[in-house]
Amino acid sequence: MAYSNYSSLNRAQLTFEYLHTNSTTHEFLFGALAELVDNSRDANATRIDIYSEKRPELRGGYMLCFLDDGTGMDPNEATHVIQFGKSSKRSSESSQIGQYGNGLKSGSMRIGKDFILFTKKDNTLTCLFLSRTFHEEEGLDEVIVPLPTWDLNTREPMTSDPEKYAIETELIYKYSPFKNEQQLMEQFNKIESSSGTLVIIYNLKLMDTREPELDVETDHQDILMAGTPAEGVKPERRSFRAYAAVLYIDPRMRIFIQGHKVRTKRLSCCLYKPRVYKYSSTRFKTRAEQEVKKADHLAKIAEEKAREAESKRLALEAKSGDDLSKESRAILRKAQDAAMMLRRDADMKRKIQETKQKALKEPKELSFIFGVNIGQRDLDGMFVYNCSRLIKMYEKTGPQLEGGMACGGVVGVVDVPYLVLEPTHNKQDFADAKEYRHLLKSMGEHLAQYWKDSNIAQKGIVKFWDEFGYLSASWSAPPSSEQRYKRRRGMEIPLTIQCDKCLKWRTLPFQMDAVDKRYPDSWVCLMNPDSTQDRCDAPEQKQNFPCGILKRDKQTAEDKQRELTEKIKLQQEKLQALQKTSTIKSATDVKKLPLDVSMKPSTVSSPQATRSSERSLARPRSPPLPSHLKNAPSAPPARAGPQRPTRTPAPPPPAKVEQSRVRAAAKPPPSAPKPASKAPAKTPPPSRSSRTPAKASPVKPAPASQRKRIIEQEDSEEEEEEEEEEEEEEDEQNDSEEESEEEEPQTKKSKMAAALGNRGKAVEKAPPPKRSKVAEVATPPQSEKKGVSAPKQLPASPSSVSKGTPTQQHGDKAKASEKAPEQDPEKDTKNAQKGEAPDKGLLVEVRVNKEWFTGKVVAVESNKQSVRWKVKFDYVPRSTPKDRWVFKGSDEVRLMRPPSPISQTPDTQQETEKGPAPMEPDTTQPGTSREVTDSLVTMMRTMLRYFFPPDFRIPKDDVNSMTAEELVAFPLKEYFQQYELGLQSLCNSYQSRADARAKAVEEKSSNAEIKLKEADEKLQKLRTNIVALLQKVQEDIDINTDDELDAYIEDLLTKGD
């Protein structure tokens, strides 16, 4: 379609406000300055000068100038600056930094409101003026850019429209710092080379204090970020000199700031024990897919043009026929040549598209270089470059995220090409955040491998840093400035310096007297003491780093099968251990049962219920059962009596479980206790008045030897689920995604089969236990627990508490019913459903950043869909908020683990049987034993974490998840022994340092005394000489003491005045 057909359509307009909007992409101010440095580097400049010129009449008080000796721009190329997004550098194979055609405009407008550009190329002088002040004062909405041009030799304007030239220069004289043509030409004269560019930015941005954002007064050799403290900030974020030193991975341009050369660095040459790791991955596809689509689009367009030209050629050949005139042959030849060229171009673009399509499937290779920064160990992290330009710095990854000394001081360097990752417009981040996170994760894995290969941890981290002069306990403290430590650091890292003439990098041999030597800015190869590298024509030495390999622990098929068998066996043993029981001494212990058993309404889990829905119940976890409970015989399951339920029971569980229950209940024994597992779903906790005496119950009192037992299933089940999750994570790390997907269902099926196989074994007949005064309560087996959860308190039947005689039982129950206040079941049910009053004050654990922290529910917010808890933490790091909102029942929150029921050994049971009947504790008043225990547990955890010694055999993070029983069994003796050893070693180090300092002071004192003595001797000798001299001049002089001599000399000086 012809272009003229579009003339009536609307066109996008670039308004003046876009100049400011575009500048806001630069959050980091030095990134805006770096955009102008990038343009000089892309223009093949060998030198750039960044300096300030004082102009008190301008906002900010000075102008910021960027002068380079690059290729410059002619008038046609300068017009591309006006076009936003226009760039001739954009190419997938290009090594240039600029790709978006936006850096000069966004960077300069971030620094100031106006800029003027002077450029020289091919005997032309071009000036470009972009001013927001001009647009504001003139009230313009469109962006207008004056662009006058002069001849280099004659300095005459090059224009066909004198009126246009006059308007352009008049605007420049009015709104720029240069008021006439002579001042403009003086700026062109600053470009001393045959080509180059000068950018001047003025009317600088100011802070709230009315001071410019860039400070050029504090340090006259640098440009600093105003308002940034000298301590606690990385030097590259405060000093532009420091930032420019590491801006490029392989600097090939001299950078001068305020007239002083920047000592640029190749980071890989500034590290101790550098090592390179080759990494390849097929994950980085976003940019490559974009290039393939672009190449395919260009190939299709070229193919259409070629076909159109060939069709035109065939039509001309058919039309000409036998016409052999010169004119017709010329037209035909021209059409044939055009068709042939377009066909060649289409074939070439098709090959490019096929090559890129093929390369899309190939893995992208990167080189990770790691080394230790022994010069300043707190400056560690990953430096990520893109096409040799720094994008991200000091990125922590892998072991460095844990904040310990592991991998501390290690610096990683990687240069990522455009085809792997594409940077954002401001060149401070990457466009694809997901692929960038994958890159950091891969660097973290290789970083951990480098830490192993360096053997620093094996030899001792503290000893390693002490060797290089890091004697302070503070990680950010600088190393010692003693000469021996300086020499030690200088021996390990040879000095690499760049020739000021040929720009080649030279490595100087180590010299003892050159440790603190300051090399001149104009250092050249001729000054190199190495005879093989003392000429500019000598080739540059290539960086030769040892190569490391990431070692992954790969499991064979036999190992996987063996591990799977062990997992199945472990699960079977756990299911057998679930049959073990523990005793309940009193009703107080019943209150200490898990909260989700007593508060959460029952639900029926379908066969398709996922593991996440089971974990959302947030069951607390208890420690392993004691040995005497593990070895105890399992009790037979409870069977229902003729008593009728007071409320509608929960829906039946799955069919397989129901069938097993029917078979188990087919032949009930004559003295089977009443089950607690068949409690209704929404039965409120009964009051003591509702527990009627034996005559009111339709069931006869059972013998005292028959007890109810509680099976600790939920605790073991929670541990089982957590172990399954850990095992699955290990499988994912060791195996590929496809293998893990195939093995996981098989593992689950095996575990489910083992679980169903052992459920039948759970029902065993146990020998009748001895008579005892201790009541026991039975909890539901695993198959019933998942379907129906228990009520808040288990109603005590007449057989639940056994005293000496039935008469005593009846009397005790009557007294308890008289003392206990009545409760409203409906009110408790509503509160339990809404999660309001019972939830407030709960002690819970919340997961924050993969760690569990204890806290208390201080507020509850509920609606029809969900209930939210506001949890206030007991102890969290400084970087974590003190409170947090969580959804009740989610994976991020779990209730605090209650103390496990007090068990009783067989010996104790025998003694209890022989002795008198124990007194039943008064449970009518609400007990505070649980709150006190939880408070003590929290205090114990805090105390252990606070004094936790380094390198203790128990990880510090495990203290957060320890229960009360585990804290009781905590090896405090070994803990405090190691703490005392660490404290003693710290005191010894302080003492040794104090002794060393005292010794140094004594040596200085003795040296000072010797010097004082020598000075006294010299003074006395001088006095003697002065007396002898005076006696020669005046023979009658008589001076016997030093005071007389001093008085005489003072008198002479007074007379002389």
C-alpha positions, 0 to 999 in steps of 0.5 A: 500500500502506498505511503500516501494512503496513510497521510490522513491517519493520526500520528503519535506525538512526542510531547515536551513532558516526555523529556522528564518522564524519560529521565526518571528511569535512572534511579542510580545517578551514577548510571546516568553519568555512565550512559554518556561514558558508554557513548564515548566508548561506543564511538571508539574513544581512547580518552574521555575527560569528565570535569566541571566548570564553575558558573555561579549564574546557573542553577547548581553553580557549575556545568558538567562536561564530557569530552572524548576523542571518538569518531564524532558525528556528522550532521546526518548522524546528529539528527539521530540524537533527536529521534528517540529509540533510533540507534545504528548500534542495534545488532545481535552480534554487536559488541557495543553497549548502546542498543536503545537510542535513548541513553544520551537523552535520558542520562543528560536529562537526569543530571540537569534540565539542559544540555548542548552538544558539540561534535566534529567529524569530516571537516564539519562542526555540528551543535545540538541544543536540547533545553527544557528551560527553553520549552518551559519559558516559550510554553512549547509542547512539542520537542524542538531541537536547534541543530546548526552546522559550520565548516571546519576550515572556514567556520562558515555556516553550512545551510541552505536556509539562512533564516532557519540558521538565524533562529537556531543560533538566536535560541542557543545564544538566549538559553545556553551559557554561550552568548555569541558565535565566538564562545561557541567556537571556543567549545569546538576548539576544546576538541583537539583531535580530528574528531570527537564530541563535547557534551555540556550539561547545565542547570543541574538537578538539586536536592531538597537542601537546594544543593546539587546532587553531585558534589564536586567541592568535597574532593577536587579529584572526584565527583561524589554523591551528595548526602551519602555517608563515607561509612556503611556505603559501598565506594562505587555508590558514593564515588564516581571515580570508584564506579568508573574504575569497575564500569567495564570488565576489560577497560580500553579507554582512559577516563579522567575525572577532574583532570586526574586519571582513573586507575581502572581495574580488571576485577579478575586480576585483582583477586586472590586465587582466581578460578574460572568455571565453564557453565552452559545452559539452555534456560536462556531463550528469551532474547534468542527467541526474539532474534529468531522471530526478527530474523524470520520476519526479515526473511519473509519480507526479503522473500516477498520482495524477491518474488515480486522482482522475479515476477516483474522480470518474467513479465518484462521478458514476456513483453519484450519478446523479440524486441532487441532494442537497446532501451528494452535490453537495458530495462530488462537487464536492470530488472534481472539484476534487481531480481538476482540481488533481491534473491541473493539477499533473501537467501542470505536472510533465510540462512541467517534465520536458520542459523539462529533457529539452530542456535536457539536449541544449543546451550549458552556458555558462560564463564564464571570467575571467582576469587577472594578480595583480600584487599578489602574483604567486606566488598564481596558479591557478584559483579554481572556485566553485559557486553563488558558493561557493569549492570549489577554489583555486589549481588549476594548469592548461594552461601553468601545469603546466609550471612556467615563467614562461608564464602565471605570476601569472595567476588564473582565476575561474569560477562553475559552477552545480549543473546543470553540476557537483555539489560533494561533501558537504564542498564541497572537491571535485566529485562527478564527477572526469571532468567536473571534469578536462574543465573544467580542461582547457578552462580551460587552453586559454582560459588559453593564449589569454588569455596570447596576448591579453595580449601579456605574453610578446611584450613580455618577461615579466621586463620586465613584472614589473620594471615593477611592482616585482618586482626579485628573481629569486625568484618568491615574493619580494614586490614592492618597497615603494617608493612609485613601484611602489605607485603603479604597481600602484594605477593599474592596479587601481582600489580596489573597496570594499563599502558597510557599509550597502547592501552595494553594491560601489563602485569608487573613482577613483584618487587619488595620496594614497590608495595606502596609505590605510586605509579604515574598516570602516564605510565607506559610499557617502557617503564616495565621492569619485565624485559619481555613486556617493555615495548608497546608492540609486545603482545598482551599476555592472556589471562590464564586462570585455573579451570574448576568443575562443578561436581554434582553427586549423581546417584546410580539406579542401584543407589536410588532403588536402595534408598527407596527401599530404605524409605519404605522400610522407615515408613513401615517402622513409623506406622508400627510405632504409631501403635505405641501409647502414652498415659493420661494422669488427670484431666489437666493433661487432657487440656494439654492435647494438641490444639487442633484436636480440641478446636478445629471442626472435623472434616472428611478427607476425600481420597483425592485430598492433596498433601498440601490440604493435609499440611494446612491443618498446621498440626504441632509436632512432638518429640519422639516417644520414650523408649518405655512407650515404644516397647509397650504393647499396643492396646486394642482399638476402642469399640462403640457401646450402645450409647447414642450420640447427641449430635449428627456424626461426621460423614463416613470415611473412605470405603476401604477404611470403613471395611477394616473398621467393620471387620475389626468390630465384628467380634467385640470383646465383652469389656470393650471401652467406649471410643473417643474417635467416634465423637461428633464433628461439632460437639462442644467441650462438655462441662463437668455438670454434663458428666452424669453419674453411673446410674444416668448412663446406659452403659455399665461402669467398666472395670478399673483395669480397662483404660482408654489410650491415646495414640500419638499419631499426629506427631509422627505423621507430621514428622513423616510429612516433613521427612517426605518433603526433604527427601523429595527436595533431595531427589529434585536436586540430584535427579533431572525433572523427568526422572523425579516426575516418574519416581515420585508417584511410585514412591507415594504408591509404595508408601500408601500401600505400606500404610494400608498394609499396616493398618490391619496390623494396628488392631492387636489384642493386648494382655489385660493391664494391671489395675491402676488409679491412672485414667487413660483416653484412646485417640482414633487410629490414623484412618479415622483421624483424617476423616473426623477430628476430635472434639475440644475435650473428650467426655469422661464416661463412668469408666474413664476414671477409676477409684478404689470402689464404685461408691467412691467414683460416684461420690467424686463425680457428684462433687465435681458436677456441683463445683463446675460451672455450666457451659453453653455448647452453642456459644463455644461452637460459634466461637470455634467457627469464627476463630475469634475469642479462642484464637486470640492469645494462641502461641504459634510459629510462623515461617518467614524466609524459610525460617520458623519464628515463635509468636503470639496471636494478638488480633483476629480478622475473619470473614466468610471465606477465611480467618486471618491472624496477626502474629507478634513475634517474640524474636526476629532479626532486624530485617524482619518486621515485628509482626505479620498477618497470616491466614489461619490453617495455611502452610506459613503458620503452625501452632506451638508444640504442646508438651507431650503427656507425662508417661509412667513407667511399669515400676511406677505403675506397680507402686501406684497400685500398691500405694494409696489412691492419688488425689485428683487435681482441681481442674475447675480453675483455668490452669496456666501451666501451658502458658508458663511452659511456653514462656519458659521454652521461648526464653530458653530458645532466646537464651541459647541463640544469644550465647550460641557458640560458633561451630557448635555441633547442633545448628543454630537454626534448629534451636527455633524448632526444639520442643520442651523435651528436646530443650530439657535434653539439650547438652548444656554442659557441652554448650557452655564448655564450648562457649567458655572456650570461645570466650576464653580464646577471644579474651586470649586474643584481646590479651595477646593484642594488649600485650603486643601493644604494651610491648610496642609502647615499651619499645617506643618509650625506651627508644624515646628515652634513648633519643631524649638522652642523646638530645640532652647530650647534644644540647650539653655539648652545644652549650659547652661550644657556645661558652667556649665561643663566647670566651674567645670573643670576650676573654673576661666572660665568666659563665659557670651554669646553664641558667647563666648561659641562657640569661646571657644569650637572651640578654644579647638578643634583647639588646640586638632588637 
